[in-house]
Every structure is written in structure tokens, then in C-alpha cells.
Amino acid sequence: MSKNDDVNVVVLYHKKGFVDILRYILSPYFSALYFEPIGKKQSEKFTSLVAEEKPLLFIYAFEKIEDSVAVKHFLQGSPVGEKIFIHPHASLVLCDKQYRKKAFSVCIDGVFDSYEMIKPIYDNNKIAFTMIKLAELLKLKAEKERLESQAQLVGKNIQNISDEIGGLKDKYQIAGKKQVNLIEKIITGFNGIFGDVPDNALKREVQKLFNSLESKQLESLLTNLQNNQVGIQLDELRSQSDDFFNELDSDLKKQQTSLSKSHGNGLDGITVVVADDQDFMLKIISTMLEPKGIRVEKASNGVEAILKSKVILPDLVILDIDMPIMNGIETLAAMKHVPQLAEMPVIMLTSYTDIKNFQRCLELGANDYIVKPTNAETMINKISSVLSVH
């Protein structure tokens, strides 16, 4: 295992014996180790560490928990602490065995992120493992803050060109109101495709997507969804809405040149509907795709994915196979009965490795599949490959 050089590890202690023990345990895993005895002036040292802009992992190596807490509070209240604790950081408390209950208590209270025994030490590897995992979490926290900062910068760039956009916002508000009035005609295109999905589940998904509608209107939508056929009404809707939204699309395209200067990849500006019932997976996928300029629309099940796709008309749909209400395979099959979605590119997302599942998805028209867990490079490459064919 290579050493971690992305995190500065600072050990605070008052007994020299702890230094040799911790240096032996940690030096195989961390490049930047700093041992600081309490009583020595820390300001200059800590200020230089903060200037490196690396996350800081603090280890409080004291026998008594009260000493560790006191040192932590002292640092937080000091001038140098104001500079330290605005940066990504984490803390581990090491203590004597007899204080482990207190250690647990202060960690539950949020004073420290975790704790381990240093006297006696039962397992060197366990202490090292805890440090490694804290360092990994710390790097993720730092990356999250970097992405948030980047998002703020992009937001400022968009604000800077808002004068050029002019009345585009007002036009879209008008468009949104007209879409609400046309939803009853749009929804008739879903007749029968949801199979045995219960009425209350359908109503809940429609409510999530069209939460601006009143209860009576939702009841009317549900009736149309179950009983009406796609026909002259849908053709009439297309003719009414195409001219209206073509003007808005033209206005948006005029701004694409300005917006694209802040990005630079072939996927910038596309929209992807991602359906997965696990919220943390939706967040992970969004983190992978949004920095590339991809707009991610989230859905927690197949019904919501179809409803959103019908209204949004994304460039691509990513479906998890194992979902409630309608699973990914059922959703894929249902999409083939919706005119606007029948030819839409679809990538299946699954933790299954059964070849029969893959074959079934491909037979139903899926363009590719991704096995979880995955990474950003694989996700981007799969999307680029599928969209380049289309």
C-alpha cells in the first residue's frame, strides 16, 4: 500500500513514549507526520500547515480524555484555531483503556470523530486502519468543499451573463404555466404501460412530478392515465407546444456559446434521468456527472423515471434494475410503448452479475449496462459511447 501524502497528520501529546509508538504505527501509511508536544508554541507550525492547503488529521494522544478535550477546546478558541478549523479536518482521540467509556461519550457528542486505545495497545493494525479510514473520509470532505466552491464559481459566471439572457426567465415561467394546462393531454400517452402499479402509488408519483396541481386535477390525471388512448389529443398537443418552445430553444442556443466557455467536454449540456431507489447512489452519480456539465434529473423508481422522461425528454436514461413500484426491467419494457421514449438511449445500472439479466435488458432494447460499484471514468465513457452511436 502506497503512503498517503494528501493529508497532514498532526499528533498532539505530552508523553514522549507515545511518539515512538505512533511513529512506528503510522509511518508506513502517511508521508506527512508532525509530532507536537503540548507546552510548545504551536502558532507558527500550524499556520504553515494550513498554508499547504491539505486536510488536517489531528490525533490527540493523552491518557486522560479530559486532557484531550481541554487541548481541543484551547485550539478552537485560539487565533490559530480560527485558521485551522475552517479547513477540512478530522480528529481521533487516543486514551488509556480505563477512559474508553468517556471516549465513546465525547465522540457521540461530536467533540472527536473516533477513538482508539493507546494504553494498552491491543492491535497496531486496528489503530492504523482507523487512521487510514479517517484520512479517506477527510479527503472526500475536502473534495466536496472543492466541488461546492466550483459550483459557486459557475453560479457567478452564469449570473454574469444574466443580462444577456434578458427576458428568458419570464418566457420559461409562461411556458411552465402552459405546460400545466397541457399535462392532462400529455398523460394520456401512458395508457396501460404501468401494468398493475397501485392507484395510490401512481398518484404519489404524479404528485411528486406535478406538485403544483390541485387534488381534483390529480384525480383527473389518474383517470386519464388509466382509461384514455393516445390519439388526436397528443398530435394536437405537439402542434400547440412545438412553436412555443422552439422560440425558447432558439434563445437558449444563443447563450450556449457563452456558457460552454466555462466547460469543455462533449457531454456538456446534455440531460440524463437517473433512476435508483437508494438516495446515496443518486448523490454519487450526480457527483460523477455534474462536474462534466451534465444535468442530472433524479427518480426513485420506474414510474417517476417514465413520468420525468416524458416531460423532460432527456438525452439518456440510466435505470437501476432493483427498484420498488416498477423495477428497471419493467420500466425499460414500458418505455418502448411510449412514442417519445421508445428510441431513447438507456443504460442499465445493476449490482447483479447474472448474464441472464444483462441479456434480458439488451433484448428489451437497453444500449449498455454498468455494474455497481462503478467510477466516474467508467460512467462517463459508457455515456459517451452510447450517445455517440445515437
BAVO-53069 format. One record per residue: x, y, z of N, C-alpha, C in turn. Coordinates in steps of 0.1 Angstrom, whole numbers, plus 2048, in hexadecimal, padded with zeros to 3 digits. Atoms other than C-alpha are relative to their C-alpha. Example, Ala and Ser with C-alpha at 12.3 -4.5 7.8 and 13.67 -1.06 7.14 Angstrom:
<rs>
8097F480087B7D384E80980C800
7F77F58008897F58477F880B808
</rs>
This chain:
<rs>
8087F480080080080080980C800
7F87F480180E8227F67FD80A80B
8027F67F581283E80F7F680B7FC
8097F58027F785881280780D802
7F97F37FF80687A80A7F680C7FE
80A7F68027E588D8067FB80680D
8057FB7F37DF89282C80B802809
7F67FE7F57F48A18477FB7FB80D
8048067F37F388D86780880780B
7FA7F97F47FA8A18877FC7F980D
8028077F37FF88E8A780380A80C
7FF7F87F47FA8A28C78027F780C
7FD8097F58098928E680780780C
7F87FA7F581989890880A7F6805
7F680A7FC82D87790D8087FC7F4
7F880480C84A8708F67FF7F27FC
80180E80384484B8F87F57FD7F5
80A80280A82584F8E38058037F2
7FB7FD80D83985E8C68067F47F9
7FA80C80684E83F8C07F67F67FB
80B80A80482F8298C07F98047F4
8087FB80B81B83E8A98088027F3
7F87FF80C8388458918027F27FA
7FE80E80583D81F88E7F37FB7F9
80C8058058188198887FC8087F3
8067F880A81183687080A8037F4
7F77FC80A83183C85C7FF7F77F3
80180780D82B81F8437F48057F8
80C7FD80780A82F8397FE80F7FD
8027F280280E85583B80E8077FE
7F47F980382986B82C80380C809
7FF7F47F882288B8407FB7FE80E
8038027F182488486680780B808
7FB7F67F78288A087F7FD7FD80E
8028027F282D89B8A480280C808
7FF7F37F98268B98BA7FD7FE80F
8038017F182A8B88E07F980C805
8087F57FA8128CD8F4809808809
7F77F77F88238EB9048098077F7
7F87F98098368F48E57F78097F8
8087F78078299128D17FD7FA7F2
80580780C8149048B47FD8097F4
8067F880B80A9228A08088007F3
7F87FF80D8279248877FF7F27F9
80180D8068268FE8817F27FE7F9
80E8028058008FC87C7FD8097F4
8037F780B7FF91B8668077FB7F4
7F980680C81990B84F7F97F47FA
80780C8058058EB84D7F38047F9
80C7FB8067E58FE8458038067F2
7FC7FA80D7F79118298027F57F5
7FE80B80A7FE8EF8187F37FC7FA
80D8038057D88EC8137FD7F17FE
80380F7FF7D88C781B7F67FE80C
8088037F47BD8B88328097FC80C
7F88037F47C98B48567F97F5808
80580A7F77C489586B80780180D
7FA7FE7F37CA89C8907FE7F4808
80080C7F77D38808A880380680E
7FE7FB7F27CF8898CD8047F4808
7FA80C7F97E68708DF80380480F
7FF7FD7F27DF8759047F97F4808
80580B7F97D885B91F7F1804804
80D7FC7FB7BA86F92D7F88077F5
8097FA80A79D8799177FF80F803
8017F27FC79A89A92B80B8097FA
7F57F98057BC8A491F7FE8037F1
8027FE80F7B489E8FA7F580A7FD
80B7F68027938B18FD80580E803
7FB7F37FD7A58CE90E8098067F5
7F77FC80B7BF8D08F27F88047F4
8087FD80C7A58CE8D77F880E802
8077F37FE7918EB8E780980B800
7F67F58007B08FF8EC8048047F2
7FD7FD80E7B98FC8C77F58077F9
80B7FA8077969058BC7FE80E804
8027F37FB7969248D180C8097FD
7F47F88027B99308C78008067F2
8007FA80D7C19478A98047F67F5
7FC80980A7D392B8977F57F67FD
80B80A8027B491489D7F68067F5
8097FA80979F92D8898057FD7F1
7FB80380D7B692686B8007F27FD
80080E8027B89018707F37FA7FD
80D8078007948F78757F68047F5
8087FD80C7869088568047F87F5
7FB80980A79A8EF8427FA7F2803
80480E7FE7908CA83D8097FA80B
7F88067F579B8B885D7F87F5806
80780A7F879389A8728097FD80D
7F88027F479E88F8957FD7F2806
80080D7FA7A686E8A680680280E
7FB7FF7F27AA86B8CC8057F2804
7FA80D7FA7C18508DB80180280F
8017FF7F17BE8489008037F3806
7FE80C7F77C483091C7F37F8800
80C8098007AD81291D7F580480A
80A7FE7F679C81D93D7F780C7FC
8087F480478F83D92B7F87FD7F3
80680380D78082B90D7F1804800
80E7FC80075C8319187FF80F7FF
8007F280276385691B8048047F2
7FC7FD80E7748558F97F47FE7F7
80D8028087548468EA7F780B802
80A7F67FD73F8608FB80480D7F8
7FC7F480675387E8EE7FF7FF7F0
80280280E75386F8CB7F28017FB
80F7FF80272D86B8CC7FC80F800
8037F27FF72C8908D68068087F5
7FA7F980C7408998B780D807803
7F37F97FD7608A58C980B7FA7F7
7F680780977588B8B67F87F77F6
80680880B76E8768978007F1804
7FF80E7FC77A8558A680A7FF80B
7F68027F578F8458C28067F37FF
7F980D7FF7A88298C880880080D
7F88027F37BB81B8E680F8017FC
7F18008017E08248E98077FA80B
7FA8067F47E681690B7F67F7807
7F78078097E67F99077FC8007F2
80480180E7E77F58E17FE7F17FE
80380E8037D67D48D88047FC7F2
7FF80480E7DA7D68B280580D7F9
7FA7F48087F27EE89F7F88027F3
8077FF80E7E07E687E7F3806801
80E7FA7FE7BE7F088C80180F801
7FE7F27FF7CB8128968048067F2
7FC7FC80D7DC8168747F48017F7
80B8018087BC80B8637F680C802
8097F57FC7A782587680680D7FA
7FA7F48057C084086C7FE8017F1
80180080F7BF8368477F28037FC
80E7FE8047998368467FC80F803
8027F27FD7988588578068097F6
7F97F880A7B186683E7F87FF7F3
80880180C79B8588217F4808801
80C7F87FE77C86882F80480F800
7FB7F28007908898348028047F2
7FE7FD80E79A88880F7F38027F9
80D7FF8067768838057FA80D804
8057F37FB76C8A181B80680B7F8
7F97F58077878B680B7FB8017F1
80580080E77B8AC7E87F28067FF
80E7FB8007578B47F180180F801
7FE7F27FF7628D77FC8058067F3
7FA7FB80C7768DB7DC7F58017F5
80A80180A7588D17C77F580B803
8097F57FD7418E97DA80580E7FC
7F97F380475A9057D47FF8027F1
80080080E75B8FC7B07F28047FB
80E7FE8047358FC7AE7FC80F802
8027F27FD73491F7BE8068097F5
7F97F980A74D92B7A47F88007F3
80980280C73791D7887F4809801
80C7F87FE71992E79780380E7FE
7FD7F280272B94F7978028037F1
7FE7FE80F73594A7727F28017F9
80E80080671094376A7FA80E803
8067F37FC70696277D80580B7F8
7FA7F580771E97776A7FB8017F2
8067FF80D70D96F7497F1801800
80E7FF7FF6EA9737577FA80B7F8
8057F58076E69957467FE7FC7F1
80180480E6EC9847247F37F77FE
80C8098026D096B72B7F3808800
80B7F78016B89877317F37FA806
80D8057FB69497C7337FE7F17FF
80180E80169B95772F7F97F980C
8068067F469194F7537F18027FF
80E7FD80066F96074E7F97F77F6
80680980A66994C72E7FF7F2805
80180E7FB67092B7407F57FF80B
80B8017F665893475C7F37FF7F8
80D80180863D93A7427FF7F27FA
80080D8066479197317FC7F680B
8048097F56449077537F1800802
80E7FF7FD6219147587F87F97F4
80780780B6179087358017F1801
7FE80F7FE6268E673C7F67FA80A
80A8067F66108E275B7F37FE7F9
80D8028075F28E87457FF7F57F6
80080B80A5FD8CE72C8037F3806
7FC80D7FA6078B37457F67F57FE
80A80B8015E68A17438007FA7F2
7FF80680D5EB89C71E80D7F87FE
7F38078006108927237FE7F2806
80080C7F860787873D7F87F47F9
80780B8065EF8657268097F77F8
7F680880760E8587148057F4808
7FB80B7F76148417327F67F5801
80A80A7FE5F582C72E8057F2800
7FD80E7FF5FA80973B80E7FB802
7F280580062080973C8057FD80E
7FB8027F26238087627FA7F3806
80480D7FC6127E67647F880080D
8078027F36077DD78880480A80B
7FC7F77F66167FB7997F4806807
80C7FB7F95FD8057B57FD80F7FD
8047F28025E98257B180780A809
7FA7F67F75F78357D080F8027FD
7F27FE80361B82F7C58018097F3
8007F780B61383F7A37FD80E804
8037F37FB60385C7B480B807807
7F47FA7F96218617CA80B8047F7
7F57FC80A6398617AD7FC80C7F8
8057F580862387979980180D809
7FF7F57F762188F7B880E806802
7F27FC7FF6478907BB8048087F4
7FC7F980C64B89B7977F880C7FD
8097F580362D8B27947FB80680D
8057FC7F262C8C07B87F980D800
8077F480161D8E07AC7F17FF7FD
80E8028045FC8D07A27F87FE80D
8098027F55DE8CF7B97FB7F1800
80380E7FE5D08AE7C67F67FB7F5
80A80480A5B28AE7AE8067FE7F2
7F980180D5C98B37908087F3800
7F980D8005DE89579C7F77F47FE
80980B8025C087F79E7FC7FF7F1
80480080E5B788977B80C7FA7F8
7F48058065DB8817708007F1801
80080F7FD5D985E7807F57F97F7
80A8068085B885776E8047FF7F1
7FB80080E5C786174C80B7F67FE
7F580A8015E684C7537FB7F27FF
80580E8005D182D7587F77FD7F4
80B8038095B583173E8028067F2
8007FA80D5BF84872180B7FA7F7
7F680580A5D284070180780B7FA
7F87F68075ED8526EF7FA8027F2
8067FE80D5DE8626D080180E7FB
8017F38065D38836C180580B80B
7FD7F67F65D88956E380F802801
7F27FF7FF5FD88D6E48068077F4
7FC7F980C6028996C07FD80F801
8047F27FE5EF8B96C980A807809
7F77FA7F66068BE6E780E8037FA
7F47FE8066258BA6D280080D7F8
8017F58096198D46B97FF80D808
8017F47F86108ED6D580D803807
7F47FD7F76308E96E980D8027F8
7F480080864A8E56CD80580F7FD
7FD7F280464990A6C180480880C
7FE7F87F46489176E480E7FE806
7F38047F96679046F180B8027F6
7F67FE80A67A9086D080780D802
7FB7F27FE67D92D6D780980080C
7F78007F468B9266FA80D7F87FD
7F48078036A390C6ED80A8097F8
7F87F78086B09266D480780A809
7FA7F77F76B693E6F080B7FA808
7F68077F86C892470480D7FD7F8
7F48048096DF91A6E780980C7FE
7F87F48026EA93E6E480A80280C
7F87FF7F36F893B70880A7F5801
7F880C7FE70991970380F8037FE
7F27FD8027299286F580780780C
7FA7FA7F472E93E7138027F680C
7FF8097F572692372C80A7F57FE
7F780C80373B90871A80F804803
7F27FC7FE75B91D71F8057FC80E
7FC8057F375B9137448017F1801
7FF80F8007598EE73B8097FC7F4
7F780480B76A8DA7207FF7F27FD
80180E80475D8B771B7F47FE7F8
80B8038097468A77027F37FD806
80D8037FA72C89F71C7FA80C807
8057F47FA7278C37287F38037FA
80D7FB8047038CD7277F67F57FE
80A80B8026F38AA7247F87FE80D
8098037F56D789F73B7FF7F1802
80180F7FD6D787C74C7F67FE80B
8098047F56BA86D7608067F4807
7FA80B7F96C985677B7F67FB80A
80A8067F76B183E78D8077F6809
7FA80A7F66BD82C7AD7F980380D
8087FE7F46AA8277CD80980380C
7F67FD7F56CA82D7E280580E7FE
7FC7F28016CF8527E980F8027FF
7F17FD8006F484F7EF8067FC7F2
7FC80480E6F883E7CC7FD80C7F7
8047F48086E685C7BC80A80B802
7F77F57FD6FD8747CE80E7FD7FA
7F380480571C8607C48018027F1
8007FF80F71285F79F7FF80F7FC
8017F28037098847A080E806801
7F27FB7FE72C88B7AE8097FD7F4
7F880480B73B8787917FD8087F3
8047FB80D7278887757FF80F800
8027F280071F8AC77F80D8087FE
7F47F88037448B877F8038007F1
7FE80080E7448AE75A7F68087F8
80A7F78067288C67537F37F97FC
80C80780370D8AB7527F580380A
80C7FE7F76EA8B37607FB7F3805
80580D7FA6DF8977777F2802806
80D8007FA6BA89277E7FE7F2807
80080C7F86B487979A7F27FA801
80D8077FE69885F79D8027F4809
7FE80A7F66938467B97F97F27FC
80680C80568082C7A57FC8017F1
80280080E6758227827F48097FC
80C7F880465383478280580F7FF
7FB7F280066485578B80A8027F5
7F77FE80B67F84F7717F98027F3
8077FE80D66684B7557F980D800
8077F380065186976080A80B7FD
7F67F580267087F7628068007F2
7FB80180D67E8727417F68057F6
80A7FC80A65D87872F7FF80F7FF
8017F280065C89C73A80D8077FC
7F37F98026828A573A8067FC7F2
7FA80680C68C88F71B80F801801
7F17FF7FE6B08897278077FA7F4
7F780780A6CD87E7118027F2803
7FD80E7FC6D185E7257F97FD80D
8068047F36C184A7418097F5805
7F980B7F96D483575B7F77FA80A
80A8077F86BF81B76C8077F5809
7FC80A7F76C880778B7F67F47FE
80980C8026B97E37877F87FE80D
8088047F36AF7DE7AC7FA80D806
8077F57FB6957F97B47F27FC804
80E8037FC6737FA7C57F68057F5
80B7FC8086518007B38027FB7F2
7FD80680C6607F97918107FE7FF
7F18028016837E978E8058057F3
7FA7FB80C69C7F27737FC7F97F3
80380880C6937D675B7F18037FC
80E7FC80366D7DE75E7FF80E7FA
8007F28056758037598058007F1
7FA80080D68A7FC73A7F67FB7F6
80A80680966E7E672B7F580A7FE
80B7F680065480173380480C7F7
7FB7F480866981D7227FE7FD7F1
80180380E66780A7017F28027FB
80E7FD8046418117017FC80F800
8027F18006458377048078057F4
7FA7FC80D64B8476E280D808802
7F47F77FE6638626EF80C7F9807
7F58067F86778497048057F37FA
7FD80D80567882A6EE80E7FF7FA
7F28018066998336DD80A807809
7F77F97F86A88456FA80B7F7806
7F58097FB6CB8377047FE7FD80F
8028057F26CA82372580D7F8804
7F58087FA6E781773B7FA7FA80D
8048077F36DF7FD75680B80180A
7F77FF7F56EF8017787FC7F580A
80380C7F86F17E178D80B7FB808
7F68077F87037CF7A88007F17FD
80080E8046FA7AE79980A7FD7F5
7F680480A71479B7857FB7F47F8
80680B8076FC7817777FE8047F1
8007FD80E7007807517F28007FA
80E8008056DB77874C7F980E802
8067F37FE6D279A75B80580A7F5
7FA7F880B6EA7AB7427F97FD7F3
80680480C6DC7977257F18057FF
80E7FC8006B879F72F7FF80F7FD
8007F18026C07C57308038037F2
7FC7FD80E6D17C470E7F47FC7F7
80B8048096B37B16FF7F580A800
80A7F67FF69C7CC70C80380D7FA
7FC7F48076B07E76FB80A808808
7F67F87F96C97F371580D8017F7
7F47FE8086E980170580C7FB807
7F58047F97017F87207FD7FE80F
8038027F27047EF74580D803808
7F47FD7F771B7F97627FE7F880D
8018087F47227E278080580980C
7FD7F97F47227F37A28097F7809
7FD7F28007387FE7B38088047F3
7F87FC80C74781379680780D804
7F97F47FE75C8327927FD80A7F5
8047F68097598537808057FE7F2
7FB80380D7708497637F87F67F8
80880A80775C82A75B7F28067FC
80D7FA80373B83D75E80080A7F4
7FF7F780B7468597478037FA7F3
7FD80880D75584172D7F47F97FB
80C80780573582D72C7F680A7FA
80A7F680671F84C7278058057F3
7FB7FB80D73685A70C7FF7F67F5
80280A80A7368396FA7F27FE7FB
80E8028047118356FA7FA80C7F8
8057F480770A8596F08068027F3
7FA7FF80D7238586D47FA7F87F5
80780880971083C6C47F38067FB
80D7F98036F08506C680280E7FB
</rs>
